């Protein structure tokens, strides 16, 4: 538990984006998938307006991104009017936590788990991607973060005791 806390503290200090921004909520101007989640709640699959990174089919506008962030956004959109900043921060902070858990399982050493998880989250392109996701909920950064979360979950399962 101490190692996971240390990883989160170091990651929180190193990440360029501000992790605490109360009252900030993201919408269609930041991420088209949030508009897609709002459309789902209205009983529609198409989007109300054409923004960047959308597809036009038979006069209707659709998002072409994978639906994972849309599904996650749909959980909070009706209550918050968008995706709150804390929600994105929570997704991003799962990366160092899962990395620590994976490396602790693999090495059985808290010290090595801390070093390796900080190497993954702060010493690779994951840091600017996480910073971009936290700062502006950019679609590519959010989807990259979700992909890393998925890979860490798969590795935790595959490399775990069976």
MARBA-3410 file (N, C-alpha, C, O; in Angstrom, 1 decimal):
162
0.8,-1.2,0.0,0.0,0.0,0.0,0.9,1.3,0.0,0.5,2.2,-0.7 ~ 2.0,1.2,0.7,2.9,2.3,0.8,3.5,2.6,-0.6,3.7,3.7,-1.0 ~ 3.9,1.5,-1.3,4.5,1.6,-2.6,3.5,2.3,-3.6,3.9,3.1,-4.4 ~ 2.2,1.8,-3.6,1.2,2.4,-4.5,1.0,3.9,-4.2,0.9,4.7,-5.1 ~ 1.0,4.3,-2.9,0.9,5.7,-2.5,2.1,6.5,-3.0,1.9,7.6,-3.5
3.3,5.9,-2.9,4.5,6.6,-3.4,4.4,6.8,-4.9,4.8,7.9,-5.4 ~ 4.0,5.8,-5.6,3.9,5.9,-7.1,2.9,7.0,-7.5,3.1,7.8,-8.3 ~ 1.7,7.0,-6.8,0.7,8.1,-7.1,1.2,9.5,-6.7,1.0,10.4,-7.5 ~ 1.9,9.6,-5.6,2.5,10.9,-5.3,3.5,11.4,-6.3,3.4,12.5,-6.7 ~ 4.4,10.5,-6.7,5.5,10.9,-7.6,4.8,11.2,-9.0,5.1,12.2,-9.6
3.9,10.4,-9.4,3.2,10.6,-10.7,2.4,12.0,-10.6,2.5,12.7,-11.6 ~ 1.8,12.2,-9.5,1.0,13.5,-9.4,1.9,14.7,-9.4,1.5,15.8,-9.8 ~ 3.1,14.6,-8.9,4.1,15.7,-8.9,4.7,15.9,-10.3,4.9,17.0,-10.7 ~ 5.0,14.8,-11.0,5.7,14.9,-12.2,4.7,15.3,-13.4,5.2,16.0,-14.3 ~ 3.5,14.9,-13.4,2.6,15.2,-14.5,2.4,16.7,-14.6,2.1,17.4,-13.7
2.6,17.2,-15.9,2.4,18.6,-16.1,1.0,19.2,-15.9,0.9,20.4,-15.5 ~ 0.0,18.4,-16.1,-1.4,18.9,-16.0,-1.8,19.0,-14.6,-1.3,18.2,-13.7 ~ -2.7,19.9,-14.3,-3.2,20.0,-12.9,-4.2,18.9,-12.7,-5.2,18.7,-13.4 ~ -4.0,18.2,-11.6,-4.9,17.1,-11.2,-6.2,17.6,-10.5,-7.2,16.8,-10.4 ~ -6.1,18.7,-9.9,-7.3,19.2,-9.1,-7.8,20.5,-9.8,-7.2,21.6,-9.7
-9.0,20.3,-10.4,-9.6,21.5,-11.1,-11.1,21.3,-10.8,-11.9,20.8,-11.7 ~ -11.6,21.7,-9.6,-13.0,21.6,-9.3,-13.9,22.4,-10.2,-13.5,23.5,-10.6 ~ -15.0,21.8,-10.5,-16.0,22.5,-11.4,-15.7,22.4,-12.9,-16.6,22.9,-13.6 ~ -14.6,21.9,-13.3,-14.3,21.7,-14.7,-15.0,20.5,-15.3,-14.9,19.4,-14.7 ~ -15.7,20.7,-16.4,-16.4,19.6,-17.0,-16.1,19.7,-18.5,-16.0,20.7,-19.1
-15.9,18.5,-19.2,-15.6,18.4,-20.6,-16.9,18.1,-21.4,-17.8,17.4,-20.9 ~ -16.9,18.7,-22.6,-18.1,18.4,-23.4,-17.7,18.2,-24.9,-16.6,17.7,-25.1 ~ -18.5,18.5,-25.8,-18.3,18.2,-27.2,-17.1,19.0,-27.8,-16.5,18.5,-28.7 ~ -16.8,20.2,-27.2,-15.7,20.9,-27.7,-14.4,20.3,-27.5,-13.4,20.5,-28.2 ~ -14.3,19.4,-26.5,-13.1,18.7,-26.2,-13.0,17.3,-26.7,-12.0,16.8,-27.2
-14.2,16.6,-26.7,-14.2,15.2,-27.1,-15.5,14.8,-27.7,-16.6,14.9,-27.1 ~ -15.5,14.4,-29.0,-16.7,14.0,-29.7,-17.5,12.8,-29.0,-18.7,12.7,-29.2 ~ -16.7,12.0,-28.3,-17.3,10.8,-27.7,-18.3,11.2,-26.5,-19.2,10.5,-26.2 ~ -18.0,12.4,-25.9,-18.9,12.9,-24.9,-20.3,13.3,-25.5,-21.3,13.0,-25.0 ~ -20.2,13.9,-26.7,-21.4,14.2,-27.5,-22.2,12.9,-27.9,-23.4,12.9,-27.9
-21.4,11.9,-28.2,-22.0,10.6,-28.5,-22.8,10.0,-27.3,-23.9,9.5,-27.4 ~ -22.2,10.1,-26.1,-22.8,9.7,-24.9,-24.1,10.5,-24.6,-25.1,9.9,-24.2 ~ -24.0,11.8,-24.9,-25.2,12.6,-24.7,-26.3,12.2,-25.7,-27.5,12.2,-25.3 ~ -25.9,11.9,-26.9,-26.9,11.5,-27.9,-27.5,10.1,-27.5,-28.7,9.9,-27.8 ~ -26.7,9.2,-27.0,-27.3,7.9,-26.5,-28.4,8.2,-25.5,-29.4,7.5,-25.6
-28.2,9.1,-24.6,-29.2,9.4,-23.6,-30.5,10.0,-24.2,-31.5,9.9,-23.6 ~ -30.3,10.6,-25.4,-31.5,11.1,-26.1,-32.1,10.0,-27.0,-33.1,10.3,-27.7 ~ -31.6,8.8,-27.0,-32.1,7.7,-27.8,-31.6,7.8,-29.3,-32.3,7.2,-30.1 ~ -30.5,8.4,-29.5,-30.0,8.5,-30.9,-28.6,8.0,-31.0,-27.9,7.9,-30.0 ~ -28.2,7.6,-32.2,-26.8,7.1,-32.4,-26.0,8.2,-33.2,-24.8,8.3,-33.1
-26.7,9.1,-33.9,-26.0,10.2,-34.6,-25.8,11.4,-33.7,-26.5,11.6,-32.7 ~ -24.9,12.2,-34.1,-24.5,13.4,-33.3,-25.3,14.6,-33.8,-25.7,14.7,-34.9 ~ -25.6,15.6,-32.9,-26.4,16.7,-33.3,-25.7,17.7,-34.3,-26.3,18.4,-35.0 ~ -24.3,17.7,-34.2,-23.6,18.6,-35.1,-22.3,18.0,-35.5,-21.8,17.1,-34.9 ~ -21.7,18.5,-36.6,-20.5,18.0,-37.1,-19.3,18.7,-36.6,-19.2,19.9,-36.7
-18.4,18.0,-35.9,-17.2,18.5,-35.4,-16.1,17.8,-36.0,-16.3,17.0,-36.9 ~ -14.9,18.0,-35.6,-13.7,17.3,-36.2,-13.8,15.8,-35.7,-14.6,15.5,-34.8 ~ -13.1,15.0,-36.4,-13.1,13.5,-36.1,-14.4,12.9,-36.1,-14.8,12.1,-35.1 ~ -15.3,13.1,-37.1,-16.6,12.5,-37.2,-16.7,12.0,-38.6,-16.0,12.4,-39.5 ~ -17.7,11.1,-38.8,-18.0,10.6,-40.1,-19.4,11.0,-40.5,-20.3,11.1,-39.7
-19.5,11.3,-41.8,-20.8,11.7,-42.4,-21.3,10.6,-43.2,-20.7,10.1,-44.1 ~ -22.6,10.1,-42.9,-23.2,9.0,-43.6,-24.7,9.3,-43.8,-25.4,9.5,-42.8 ~ -25.1,9.4,-45.0,-26.5,9.7,-45.4,-27.0,10.9,-44.7,-28.2,11.0,-44.2 ~ -26.2,12.0,-44.6,-26.6,13.2,-44.0,-26.6,13.2,-42.5,-26.9,14.2,-41.8 ~ -26.1,12.2,-41.9,-26.0,12.1,-40.4,-24.6,12.0,-40.0,-23.7,11.6,-40.7
-24.3,12.5,-38.8,-22.9,12.6,-38.3,-22.8,11.5,-37.2,-23.6,11.4,-36.3 ~ -21.6,10.8,-37.3,-21.3,9.7,-36.3,-19.9,9.9,-35.8,-19.0,10.4,-36.6 ~ -19.7,9.4,-34.7,-18.3,9.3,-34.1,-17.7,7.9,-34.6,-18.4,6.9,-34.7 ~ -16.5,8.0,-35.0,-15.8,6.7,-35.5,-14.9,6.1,-34.5,-14.1,5.2,-34.8 ~ -14.8,6.7,-33.3,-13.9,6.2,-32.3,-14.5,4.9,-31.6,-15.7,4.7,-31.6
-13.6,4.1,-31.1,-14.1,2.9,-30.3,-15.0,3.4,-29.2,-14.8,4.5,-28.6 ~ -16.0,2.6,-28.8,-17.1,3.1,-27.9,-16.7,3.1,-26.4,-17.6,3.4,-25.6 ~ -15.6,2.6,-26.0,-15.3,2.5,-24.5,-15.5,3.8,-23.8,-16.2,3.8,-22.8 ~ -14.9,4.9,-24.2,-15.0,6.1,-23.5,-16.4,6.7,-23.6,-16.9,7.3,-22.7 ~ -17.1,6.4,-24.7,-18.5,6.8,-24.8,-19.3,6.1,-23.8,-20.2,6.7,-23.1
-19.1,4.8,-23.6,-19.8,4.0,-22.6,-19.5,4.5,-21.2,-20.4,4.6,-20.3 ~ -18.2,4.8,-20.9,-17.9,5.3,-19.6,-18.5,6.7,-19.4,-19.0,7.0,-18.3 ~ -18.5,7.6,-20.4,-19.0,8.9,-20.3,-20.5,8.8,-20.1,-21.1,9.7,-19.4 ~ -21.2,7.9,-20.7,-22.6,7.7,-20.5,-23.0,7.5,-19.1,-24.2,7.7,-18.7 ~ -22.1,7.0,-18.3,-22.4,6.8,-16.8,-22.5,8.1,-16.1,-23.2,8.1,-15.0
-21.8,9.1,-16.5,-21.8,10.4,-15.7,-22.4,11.5,-16.4,-22.8,12.5,-15.8 ~ -22.6,11.5,-17.8,-23.1,12.6,-18.5,-24.5,13.1,-18.0,-24.7,14.3,-17.9 ~ -25.5,12.2,-17.7,-26.8,12.8,-17.3,-26.8,13.5,-16.0,-27.6,14.3,-15.7 ~ -25.8,13.2,-15.2,-25.7,13.8,-13.8,-24.8,15.0,-13.8,-25.0,15.9,-12.9 ~ -23.9,15.1,-14.7,-22.9,16.2,-14.6,-23.0,17.1,-15.8,-22.3,18.2,-15.9
-23.8,16.9,-16.8,-23.9,17.7,-18.0,-22.7,17.6,-18.9,-22.6,18.4,-19.9 ~ -21.8,16.7,-18.7,-20.6,16.4,-19.4,-19.8,15.4,-18.7,-20.3,14.7,-17.8 ~ -18.5,15.4,-18.9,-17.6,14.5,-18.2,-16.8,15.4,-17.2,-16.0,16.2,-17.7 ~ -16.9,15.2,-15.9,-16.2,16.0,-15.0,-14.7,15.7,-15.0,-14.3,14.6,-15.4 ~ -13.9,16.7,-14.7,-12.4,16.6,-14.7,-12.0,15.4,-13.8,-11.1,14.7,-14.1
-12.6,15.3,-12.6,-12.2,14.3,-11.7,-12.4,12.9,-12.3,-11.7,11.9,-11.9 ~ -13.4,12.7,-13.2,-13.6,11.4,-13.8,-12.4,11.0,-14.7,-11.9,9.9,-14.7 ~ -11.9,12.0,-15.5,-10.8,11.7,-16.3,-9.5,11.5,-15.5,-8.7,10.6,-15.8 ~ -9.4,12.3,-14.4,-8.2,12.1,-13.5,-8.2,10.7,-12.9,-7.2,10.0,-12.8 ~ -9.4,10.2,-12.6,-9.5,8.8,-12.0,-9.1,7.8,-13.0,-8.4,6.8,-12.7
-9.5,8.0,-14.3,-9.1,7.0,-15.3,-7.5,7.0,-15.5,-6.9,6.0,-15.6 ~ -7.0,8.2,-15.5,-5.5,8.3,-15.7,-4.8,7.8,-14.5,-3.7,7.1,-14.7 ~ -5.2,8.0,-13.3,-4.6,7.5,-12.1,-4.6,6.0,-11.9,-3.9,5.4,-11.2 ~ -5.6,5.3,-12.7,-5.6,3.9,-12.7,-4.4,3.3,-13.3,-4.0,2.2,-13.0 ~ -3.8,4.0,-14.3,-2.6,3.5,-15.0,-1.4,3.2,-14.0,-0.9,2.1,-14.0
-1.0,4.2,-13.2,0.1,3.9,-12.3,-0.3,2.8,-11.2,0.6,2.1,-10.8 ~ -1.5,2.8,-10.8,-2.0,1.9,-9.8,-1.9,0.4,-10.4,-1.4,-0.5,-9.7 ~ -2.4,0.3,-11.6,-2.4,-1.1,-12.2,-1.0,-1.5,-12.6,-0.6,-2.6,-12.4 ~ -0.2,-0.5,-13.0,1.2,-0.8,-13.3,1.9,-1.3,-12.0,2.7,-2.3,-12.1 ~ 1.7,-0.6,-10.9,2.3,-1.0,-9.7,1.9,-2.4,-9.3,2.7,-3.2,-8.9
0.6,-2.7,-9.4,0.0,-4.0,-9.0,0.7,-5.1,-9.9,1.0,-6.1,-9.4 ~ 0.8,-4.8,-11.2,1.4,-5.8,-12.1,2.8,-6.1,-11.7,3.2,-7.2,-11.6 ~ 3.6,-5.0,-11.6,5.0,-5.2,-11.3,5.3,-5.8,-9.9,6.3,-6.5,-9.7 ~ 4.4,-5.5,-8.9,4.5,-6.1,-7.6,4.3,-7.6,-7.7,4.9,-8.4,-7.1 ~ 3.3,-8.0,-8.6,3.0,-9.4,-8.8,4.1,-10.1,-9.4,4.5,-11.2,-9.1
4.8,-9.4,-10.4,5.9,-10.1,-11.2,7.2,-10.1,-10.4,7.9,-11.1,-10.5 ~ 7.5,-9.1,-9.6,8.8,-9.0,-9.0,8.7,-9.4,-7.5,9.8,-9.8,-6.9 ~ 7.6,-9.4,-6.9,7.4,-9.6,-5.4,8.3,-8.7,-4.6,8.6,-9.0,-3.4 ~ 8.6,-7.5,-5.1,9.4,-6.5,-4.4,8.8,-5.1,-4.6,8.5,-4.7,-5.7 ~ 8.5,-4.5,-3.5,7.9,-3.2,-3.5,8.8,-2.2,-4.1,8.3,-1.3,-4.9
10.1,-2.3,-3.9,11.0,-1.3,-4.4,11.0,-1.4,-6.0,11.0,-0.4,-6.6 ~ 11.1,-2.6,-6.5,11.2,-2.8,-7.9,9.8,-2.5,-8.6,9.8,-2.0,-9.7 ~ 8.7,-2.8,-7.9,7.4,-2.4,-8.4,7.3,-0.9,-8.5,6.7,-0.4,-9.5 ~ 7.8,-0.2,-7.5,7.7,1.3,-7.6,8.6,1.8,-8.7,8.2,2.7,-9.5 ~ 9.8,1.3,-8.8,10.7,1.7,-9.9,10.2,1.5,-11.3,10.2,2.3,-12.2
9.7,0.2,-11.5,9.2,-0.1,-12.8,7.9,0.6,-13.2,7.7,1.0,-14.3 ~ 7.0,0.8,-12.2,5.8,1.5,-12.5,6.0,3.0,-12.8,5.4,3.6,-13.6 ~ 7.0,3.6,-12.1,7.3,5.0,-12.4,8.0,5.1,-13.7,7.9,6.0,-14.4 ~ 8.8,4.1,-14.0,9.5,4.0,-15.3,8.4,4.0,-16.5,8.6,4.7,-17.5 ~ 7.4,3.2,-16.3,6.4,3.1,-17.3,5.5,4.3,-17.4,5.3,4.8,-18.5
5.1,4.9,-16.3,4.2,6.0,-16.3,4.9,7.4,-16.5,4.3,8.3,-17.0 ~ 6.1,7.5,-16.0,6.8,8.8,-16.0,8.0,8.8,-17.0,8.5,9.9,-17.4 ~ 8.4,7.7,-17.5,9.6,7.6,-18.3,9.3,7.2,-19.7,10.2,7.0,-20.5 ~ 8.1,7.1,-20.1,7.7,6.8,-21.5,6.7,7.8,-22.0,6.5,8.8,-21.3 ~ 6.2,7.6,-23.2,5.2,8.6,-23.7,3.9,8.5,-23.0,3.0,9.4,-23.2
3.8,7.7,-22.0,2.5,7.7,-21.2,2.4,9.0,-20.4,1.2,9.4,-20.2 ~ 3.4,9.6,-20.0,3.3,10.8,-19.2,2.7,12.0,-20.1,1.8,12.6,-19.6 ~ 3.2,12.3,-21.3,2.5,13.4,-22.0,1.1,13.0,-22.5,0.3,13.8,-22.6 ~ 0.9,11.7,-22.7,-0.5,11.3,-23.1,-1.4,11.5,-21.9,-2.5,12.0,-22.1 ~ -1.0,11.1,-20.7,-1.8,11.2,-19.5,-2.0,12.7,-19.2,-3.1,13.1,-18.8
-1.0,13.5,-19.4,-1.1,15.0,-19.2,-2.1,15.6,-20.2,-2.9,16.4,-19.8 ~ -2.1,15.2,-21.4,-3.1,15.6,-22.4,-4.5,15.2,-22.1,-5.4,16.0,-22.3 ~ -4.6,14.0,-21.6,-5.9,13.5,-21.2,-6.5,14.3,-20.1,-7.7,14.7,-20.1 ~ -5.7,14.5,-19.1,-6.1,15.3,-17.9,-6.4,16.7,-18.2,-7.4,17.3,-17.7 ~ -5.6,17.3,-19.0,-5.7,18.8,-19.3,-6.9,19.1,-20.2,-7.6,20.1,-20.0
-7.2,18.2,-21.2,-8.3,18.5,-22.1,-9.2,17.4,-22.6,-10.0,17.7,-23.5 ~ -9.1,16.3,-22.0,-9.9,15.1,-22.4,-9.8,14.9,-23.9,-10.9,14.5,-24.5 ~ -8.7,15.0,-24.5,-8.5,14.9,-26.0,-8.8,13.4,-26.3,-8.4,12.5,-25.6 ~ -9.5,13.2,-27.4,-10.0,11.8,-27.8,-8.8,10.8,-27.9,-8.9,9.7,-27.4 ~ -7.7,11.2,-28.6,-6.6,10.3,-28.8,-5.9,10.0,-27.5,-5.5,8.8,-27.3
-5.8,11.0,-26.6,-5.1,10.7,-25.3,-6.0,9.8,-24.4,-5.5,8.9,-23.8 ~ -7.3,10.1,-24.4,-8.2,9.3,-23.6,-8.2,7.8,-24.1,-8.1,6.9,-23.3 ~ -8.3,7.7,-25.4,-8.3,6.3,-26.0,-7.0,5.6,-25.8,-7.0,4.4,-25.6 ~ -5.9,6.3,-25.9,-4.6,5.7,-25.6,-4.5,5.2,-24.1,-4.0,4.2,-23.8 ~ -5.0,6.1,-23.2,-5.0,5.7,-21.8,-5.8,4.5,-21.6,-5.5,3.6,-20.8
-7.0,4.5,-22.2,-7.9,3.3,-22.0,-7.2,2.0,-22.6,-7.4,0.9,-22.1 ~ -6.5,2.2,-23.7,-5.8,1.0,-24.3,-4.7,0.5,-23.3,-4.5,-0.7,-23.2 ~ -4.0,1.4,-22.7,-2.9,1.0,-21.7,-3.6,0.3,-20.5,-3.1,-0.7,-20.0 ~ -4.7,0.9,-20.1,-5.4,0.2,-19.0,-5.9,-1.2,-19.4,-5.7,-2.1,-18.6 ~ -6.4,-1.3,-20.6,-6.8,-2.7,-21.0,-5.6,-3.6,-21.1,-5.7,-4.8,-20.7
-4.5,-3.2,-21.6,-3.3,-4.0,-21.7,-2.8,-4.4,-20.3,-2.4,-5.6,-20.0 ~ -2.8,-3.5,-19.3,-2.4,-3.8,-18.0,-3.3,-4.8,-17.3,-2.9,-5.7,-16.6 ~ -4.6,-4.7,-17.6,-5.6,-5.6,-17.0,-5.4,-7.0,-17.6,-5.4,-8.0,-16.9 ~ -5.1,-7.1,-18.9,-4.8,-8.4,-19.6,-3.6,-9.0,-19.0,-3.5,-10.2,-18.7 ~ -2.5,-8.2,-18.9,-1.3,-8.7,-18.3,-1.4,-9.1,-16.9,-0.9,-10.2,-16.5
-2.2,-8.4,-16.1,-2.4,-8.8,-14.7,-3.1,-10.2,-14.7,-2.8,-11.0,-13.8 ~ -4.1,-10.4,-15.6,-4.8,-11.7,-15.6,-3.9,-12.8,-16.2,-3.8,-13.9,-15.6 ~ -3.2,-12.5,-17.3,-2.4,-13.6,-17.9,-1.1,-13.9,-17.1,-0.8,-15.1,-17.0 ~ -0.5,-13.0,-16.4,0.7,-13.2,-15.6,0.4,-13.6,-14.2,1.3,-13.8,-13.4 ~ -0.9,-13.6,-13.8,-1.3,-13.9,-12.5,-1.2,-15.4,-12.2,-0.9,-16.2,-13.1
-1.5,-15.8,-11.0,-1.4,-17.2,-10.7,-2.7,-17.9,-11.3,-3.8,-17.4,-11.1 ~ -2.4,-19.0,-11.9,-3.5,-19.8,-12.5,-3.5,-21.2,-12.0,-4.3,-22.0,-12.3
END
